[in-house]
Structure formats: structure tokens, C-alpha cells
Amino acid sequence: MDTEAQHEERDRSSEPHENTSQGEEDRSRSSLLSDVLAWLPGGRITLSVLLCLALLLAFSVFVMQPFQIPSGSMESTLRVGDRVLVNKLAYRFGAEPTRGDVVVFDGSGYFGEGDYIKRVVGTGGDRVACCDSKGRLEVNGKSVDERAVLHATDAPSQVGFDIVVPEGTLFLLGDHRSDSRDSRDYLGAPGGGFVPVDQVIGRAEWIAWPSGHWHSLSRTDVYARVPAPGGAHG
């Protein structure tokens, strides 16, 4: 009985110290916040704005980043001056770019310094050729009608080619083929015009500006009937 009483007494004696410590910590935090608010011009309003800007910056860096279109290589899908929102998480959890996706990628060492935006036409293992007897692009032996994405004045390609996309890379073309430097232009260069998947920054999902051109860039079904690599070839 005496031992139990002693334990209880020690427990009770510790409570005031814990409460005092917690109270001092709360006062310290409150004092720090007061000091910050006193130092900032505008006080709480300025602090709220700064926090919002920090959240927007984090969102842009890690989730959805805006890019401005500098050229006409993706017309008429994307026009010069359009601002697109790029989903940087689209390929971060096991998913990979698919034929038809419009992607932004770092072209350093492959296309040239800087970021580029093109459409994925071939993925690892695909055989991509142009052109068939009707002037259409072929992927894995399947002719593809690209009129829904191609610039109205363009053919699928003015240059013939027949390539197999190495695993882990992408074959990328602009929608305005006659005004686009893309994988076709680097077929004889180091890397062969193929861009590694890990160079992709993200998938373009929305045109955010100008407001009159605002819409989603949903995945096109133009390439939906293309068979998997290894099928019959034409």
C-alpha cells in the first residue's frame, strides 16, 4: 500500500510541470506568430497571401505546371501563345505515355536544349512507318487515319521512314507535320530521335489560356485500333 501511494504521489507531482511546459510552449508559439505578424507589412492579410503563393508554387512544381506554346508545330491542336496545364503526376505512379498523348518533355541531348511539346505516336516496341499506299501513317502494320489531329493542310509526313521504337523510349511527332522538328528530323542523330520516357515532364491536359480556346486535351482515339507490338506488319 505504501508503494502504491508513493507512485501515485509522484505521478500527481509531475502534472503541474507538464502543464507548465505545455503552457510555455503555447505562449512561445503565440509570441512567434505575433512577432511575424508585427514584422510583416499588412499583418495577417500579407501572411495569408504568402501562404497561398507558397501553395500555388508547390502545386506548380509538383502537380500541375503551366507551359506557353512558343511555335506552330502543334497546330491546330495548340496555337502559338496558348498556355497549357501539364499534369506532372500523370506518369509518376506506374502509368506510362500512350499513343495519342500530348506530352511535354526535356529535349536536352535528344531534340536540343529546352522543353518541347509533341504527340506520342509510337511507344517501346512499336514499328512506325510512313507512308502506306494511301499516304497514311502505319503503326504495327495498322494504317492510321490522323485527320482528326493533323493540321488541315498537312500530310502525315513528307519524308518516308520505317523504324522500330526502342523499349523505354517514345517516337514523337508534331500535329503540324510540315512545321515541326520532331523525331523524324533526328533519325540519323545520336539517340535516333527517340526520347526516353524518363525525360517526359508530364501530360498536357488543359488549354487554360486564352479563355476562348479553353478546353481539355483528352486522349484521342485515333490510335485506338493499333495492335500491340509483334502483330502482323504490312
Backbone torsions as a table, in degrees:
resi	resn	phi	psi	omega
1	MET	NA	-41.6	179.8
2	ASP	-63.4	-39.2	-179.9
3	THR	-63.1	-43.6	179.5
4	GLU	-63.0	-40.3	-179.7
5	ALA	-62.8	-40.0	-179.6
6	GLN	-64.7	-42.6	178.2
7	HIS	-60.4	-44.9	-179.5
8	GLU	-63.3	-36.9	-178.8
9	GLU	-67.5	-40.9	178.7
10	ARG	-65.6	-38.8	179.2
11	ASP	-62.5	-43.7	-179.2
12	ARG	-66.8	-33.9	-177.3
13	SER	-71.2	-23.4	-178.7
14	SER	-80.4	-21.8	-174.9
15	GLU	-60.9	-45.8	-179.9
16	PRO	-60.0	-35.6	179.8
17	HIS	-66.2	-41.8	178.9
18	GLU	-63.5	-43.9	179.6
19	ASN	-63.8	-40.2	179.6
20	THR	-64.4	-43.0	179.9
21	SER	-62.7	-43.7	179.3
22	GLN	-63.9	-40.1	179.6
23	GLY	-65.1	-40.6	178.3
24	GLU	-64.9	-38.4	179.1
25	GLU	-64.7	-43.6	178.6
26	ASP	-62.0	-42.8	179.7
27	ARG	-65.5	-35.5	179.4
28	SER	-64.8	-44.1	178.6
29	ARG	-64.3	-42.9	-180.0
30	SER	-63.6	-39.2	178.8
31	SER	-66.0	-39.9	179.1
32	LEU	-63.6	-45.2	178.7
33	LEU	-61.9	-41.4	178.6
34	SER	-62.5	-40.3	179.3
35	ASP	-64.2	-42.5	179.5
36	VAL	-63.5	-45.9	-179.8
37	LEU	-63.1	-36.7	179.3
38	ALA	-69.5	-33.2	-178.6
39	TRP	-76.7	-33.6	-177.3
40	LEU	-79.0	127.5	171.6
41	PRO	-63.6	127.8	-179.4
42	GLY	93.9	-8.0	173.6
43	GLY	57.0	-127.3	-174.4
44	ARG	-62.0	-34.6	-179.2
45	ILE	-64.1	-46.4	178.8
46	THR	-62.8	-42.5	179.4
47	LEU	-61.4	-41.8	179.3
48	SER	-63.9	-41.5	178.9
49	VAL	-63.8	-43.3	-180.0
50	LEU	-63.5	-40.5	178.3
51	LEU	-64.6	-41.0	178.0
52	CYS	-63.5	-41.5	178.4
53	LEU	-64.3	-39.2	178.2
54	ALA	-63.4	-41.1	178.4
55	LEU	-65.7	-40.8	178.3
56	LEU	-64.2	-40.1	178.5
57	LEU	-63.8	-44.6	178.5
58	ALA	-62.9	-39.2	178.4
59	PHE	-62.6	-42.2	-179.4
60	SER	-68.1	-38.7	-176.9
61	VAL	-72.9	-39.1	-170.7
62	PHE	-108.7	-19.1	-171.9
63	VAL	-120.5	-69.2	-173.6
64	MET	-132.5	115.3	-175.3
65	GLN	-114.7	135.5	177.2
66	PRO	-82.6	143.0	174.6
67	PHE	-132.8	143.0	177.0
68	GLN	-99.8	137.1	-179.1
69	ILE	-81.4	117.5	-174.3
70	PRO	-92.4	-13.9	-174.8
71	SER	-142.1	176.3	-178.6
72	GLY	-94.2	16.7	-174.0
73	SER	-67.4	-17.2	179.5
74	MET	-112.3	13.7	176.0
75	GLU	-66.1	147.0	6.3
76	SER	-94.1	3.9	179.4
77	THR	-62.1	-48.2	-179.9
78	LEU	-125.9	134.2	-177.9
79	ARG	-106.9	158.9	178.0
80	VAL	-57.7	129.0	179.7
81	GLY	94.8	-14.2	175.3
82	ASP	-60.1	146.7	173.3
83	ARG	-114.9	121.1	-177.4
84	VAL	-107.7	149.3	175.4
85	LEU	-100.2	124.9	-174.8
86	VAL	-108.5	122.0	179.7
87	ASN	-78.4	107.5	-176.1
88	LYS	-83.5	-5.9	178.1
89	LEU	-100.4	-2.6	-173.4
90	ALA	-57.2	-35.2	-176.1
91	TYR	-119.5	27.4	-175.3
92	ARG	-99.5	-6.6	-175.1
93	PHE	-127.6	43.6	175.8
94	GLY	100.7	-22.8	179.0
95	ALA	-76.2	152.8	178.6
96	GLU	-130.0	158.8	178.2
97	PRO	-55.3	143.6	-178.7
98	THR	-120.4	151.1	176.5
99	ARG	-49.5	132.2	-180.0
100	GLY	100.0	-20.2	178.5
101	ASP	-65.7	141.7	170.8
102	VAL	-97.8	118.6	-173.5
103	VAL	-124.4	151.7	170.6
104	VAL	-103.9	134.2	-177.0
105	PHE	-143.4	158.4	175.8
106	ASP	-84.9	114.0	-176.2
107	GLY	-87.5	4.0	-176.4
108	SER	-56.0	122.9	179.2
109	GLY	85.6	-4.4	-177.3
110	TYR	-127.9	-52.5	178.0
111	PHE	-109.0	-20.9	-171.0
112	GLY	129.6	166.2	-177.3
113	GLU	-63.8	140.7	175.7
114	GLY	112.9	176.8	179.6
115	ASP	-97.6	144.7	-177.4
116	TYR	-129.5	158.1	175.1
117	ILE	-129.4	123.3	-178.3
118	LYS	-145.5	174.2	177.3
119	ARG	-101.7	136.9	177.0
120	VAL	-74.7	122.1	178.7
121	VAL	-110.2	-31.9	178.7
122	GLY	-138.4	141.0	175.8
123	THR	-115.8	177.4	-174.1
124	GLY	-49.0	125.1	179.2
125	GLY	93.9	-16.3	-179.0
126	ASP	-69.8	142.6	169.7
127	ARG	-101.4	118.7	-177.7
128	VAL	-115.8	128.2	-177.5
129	ALA	-140.1	155.4	174.9
130	CYS	-152.6	132.7	6.7
131	CYS	-131.0	164.7	178.4
132	ASP	-79.6	-173.6	-175.7
133	SER	-63.2	-19.4	178.2
134	LYS	-104.9	12.8	176.6
135	GLY	77.9	20.2	-178.0
136	ARG	-100.4	156.9	174.1
137	LEU	-71.7	145.3	175.3
138	GLU	-119.4	135.1	174.3
139	VAL	-128.0	119.8	-178.1
140	ASN	54.2	38.9	177.1
141	GLY	82.6	-2.7	-179.3
142	LYS	-101.9	123.1	176.6
143	SER	-70.0	138.1	-175.6
144	VAL	-118.3	126.8	175.7
145	ASP	-88.4	103.5	-175.0
146	GLU	-96.5	12.2	-174.5
147	ARG	-58.1	-26.5	-179.0
148	ALA	-69.8	-20.8	-178.3
149	VAL	-116.1	-25.4	-177.7
150	LEU	-70.2	147.9	170.5
151	HIS	-57.6	141.3	-171.9
152	ALA	-57.9	-28.0	-176.5
153	THR	-94.2	1.3	-171.0
154	ASP	-103.2	150.6	165.8
155	ALA	-92.5	162.3	179.3
156	PRO	-55.2	-35.1	175.1
157	SER	-167.8	141.5	175.4
158	GLN	-91.2	-6.8	-179.4
159	VAL	-119.2	130.6	178.7
160	GLY	-78.3	147.7	176.7
161	PHE	-159.6	160.6	177.4
162	ASP	-153.3	104.2	-172.4
163	ILE	-134.2	161.2	171.2
164	VAL	-115.6	127.2	-176.2
165	VAL	-76.8	121.8	178.1
166	PRO	-61.5	149.4	177.7
167	GLU	-58.6	142.0	178.4
168	GLY	81.1	7.6	179.9
169	THR	-129.8	174.3	-178.4
170	LEU	-131.1	148.1	171.5
171	PHE	-106.8	119.9	-169.0
172	LEU	-123.3	134.5	179.1
173	LEU	-129.9	150.4	171.8
174	GLY	-81.8	155.1	178.4
175	ASP	-73.6	-27.0	176.6
176	HIS	-97.0	78.6	-168.0
177	ARG	-58.2	-34.0	-178.4
178	SER	-77.7	-8.1	-178.6
179	ASP	-127.5	29.1	-175.5
180	SER	-130.4	126.1	167.7
181	ARG	-90.3	115.3	-174.4
182	ASP	-143.0	-156.7	-174.5
183	SER	-57.1	-30.3	-179.7
184	ARG	-61.6	-34.3	-174.5
185	ASP	-77.4	-11.9	-175.6
186	TYR	-118.9	18.3	-177.3
187	LEU	-61.9	-30.0	179.7
188	GLY	-97.1	1.2	-177.5
189	ALA	-93.4	166.6	174.6
190	PRO	-54.5	131.7	-176.3
191	GLY	93.1	-18.5	174.1
192	GLY	66.6	15.6	-178.7
193	GLY	83.2	1.6	179.7
194	PHE	-93.5	131.7	-176.8
195	VAL	-104.4	125.1	178.2
196	PRO	-59.5	143.0	-179.7
197	VAL	-57.5	-34.7	-177.2
198	ASP	-73.5	-2.5	173.4
199	GLN	-86.9	-9.4	-177.7
200	VAL	-75.3	127.5	179.2
201	ILE	-81.8	-39.0	179.9
202	GLY	172.2	178.9	-179.2
203	ARG	-101.0	129.3	176.2
204	ALA	-71.0	123.9	-174.1
205	GLU	-119.2	-25.2	-178.3
206	TRP	-141.3	143.5	163.8
207	ILE	-92.7	113.0	-173.9
208	ALA	-94.7	-20.2	-176.9
209	TRP	-154.6	142.7	0.5
210	PRO	-72.7	162.0	-173.5
211	SER	-60.4	-31.8	-179.6
212	GLY	-71.9	-14.6	-179.4
213	HIS	-111.1	13.5	-174.8
214	TRP	-71.1	121.3	172.9
215	HIS	-169.4	167.3	-179.6
216	SER	-82.9	150.9	175.9
217	LEU	-102.6	69.1	-177.8
218	SER	-66.6	151.5	-177.8
219	ARG	-61.2	127.7	-179.5
220	THR	-75.0	150.1	177.6
221	ASP	-96.8	13.0	-179.4
222	VAL	-56.2	-38.3	-176.4
223	TYR	-100.2	13.1	-173.0
224	ALA	-64.7	-29.5	-177.1
225	ARG	-89.6	2.5	179.4
226	VAL	-69.6	129.0	179.8
227	PRO	-73.3	165.9	176.8
228	ALA	-66.5	155.9	176.9
229	PRO	-56.1	145.2	178.9
230	GLY	98.5	-3.9	177.7
231	GLY	-77.7	-172.7	-179.7
232	ALA	-67.0	140.8	179.6
233	HIS	-111.0	143.5	177.5
234	GLY	-85.4	NA	NA
